[in-house]
């Protein structure tokens, strides 16, 4: 990177000056359940294990959705004799990856974007190739990789209109950083256009990897047990909920139980540590509550079942007759609807889905998802899906058609990174 804009020199200097205070930031996050106390050193770039011999590909995603979307790439790279180092920044993603990473892949928490942390991390792992998912464009990381000559590829790249406007305020900074990306593989033409206008030199539309990611798994024994427990009952799921969406789910249950007294509602909060708070909300309404972490399947008297363990959402998508996808009735931006679509679960969502605008537009346009605007409309839509199985089947068929139509991003992505893999294989001969 030459010359480095003043803004980036100031950023790097500022992060260096802030470094003595970053342990305080990590400690505060740990108290809120956002960091793993046993692995805080990884956030300072300290590796938990020795570096394996041979070639290492470093793949980074922010959280659960991003890392799941790159699982097929991880698997392909391990099959090509790479050790794959996977980094993420959330406790939930680490929990899910512990269950789903293939042999030959290692998870570490991503270091904070401070110069010494990054230097320590890169000195230890010495990656031969780096791939970052979606919009994880940290300036310190990009500069450090550029200085070491490590090829950097953006996979499943996205650039929202809001982010594009922010980047445009600093065009020299944007051009300098994005110019370090060897290839930017984007989800949509709009993403490609924005990245190209900001200065990314080689941009290709590959499509959305989330359409090619595997459906979330479910333990067969647990699924059979739960199916027996809920057989004959109307069941719906409020998935990845935030804030007042848990209250809304309890409200919907209260409305619907007048029609179905044996209704069972699963609530799977995005942050499981909120389970006690959710239980309090439900119990205040006089509802019978059970928590998954207690280790029991829902009993015949259970009305609200709180899914407060990670990695089991695939189980509840398979059990539910309708699923509300959270983060969408509050201004969070929504969560991934492709997973329930793959499992043939009818999808309901609120209006705030800017994190997945194009995906929801495709589902809604095909009749594969049902948008709602408020708690009463949510209650009415869930009731209709519980009552009208033919409508539910039409929705799931339409959603499955969208998934099939928009697939193929994985192969296009693998074709784009193949020259880098071949080059490294030749260098090792």
Buried (B, 14 or more C-beta within 10 A) or exposed (E): BEEBBEBBEEBBEEBEEEBEEBEEEBEEBBEEBBBBEEBBBBBBBBBEEEBEEEBBBBBBBBBBBBBBBBBBBBBBBBEBEBBBBBBBBBBBBBBBBEEBBBEBBBBBBBBBBBBBBBBBBBEBBEBBBBBBBBBBBBBBBBBBBBEEEBBBBBBBBBBBEEBBEEBEEBEEBBBBBBBBBBBBBBBBEBBBBBBBBBBBBBBBBBBBBBBBBEBBBBBEEEBEEBEEBBEEBBBBBBBBBBBEBBBBBBBBBBBBBEEBEEBBBBBBBBBBEBBEEBBEBBEEBEBBBBBBEEEEBBEEEBBBBBBBBBBBBBBBBBBBBBBBBBBBBBEBBBBBBBBBBBBBBBBBBBBBBBBBBBBBEBBBEBBBBBBBEEBEBBBBBBBBBBEEEEBBEBBBEBBBBBBEEBBBBBEBBBEBBEEBBEEBEEEEE
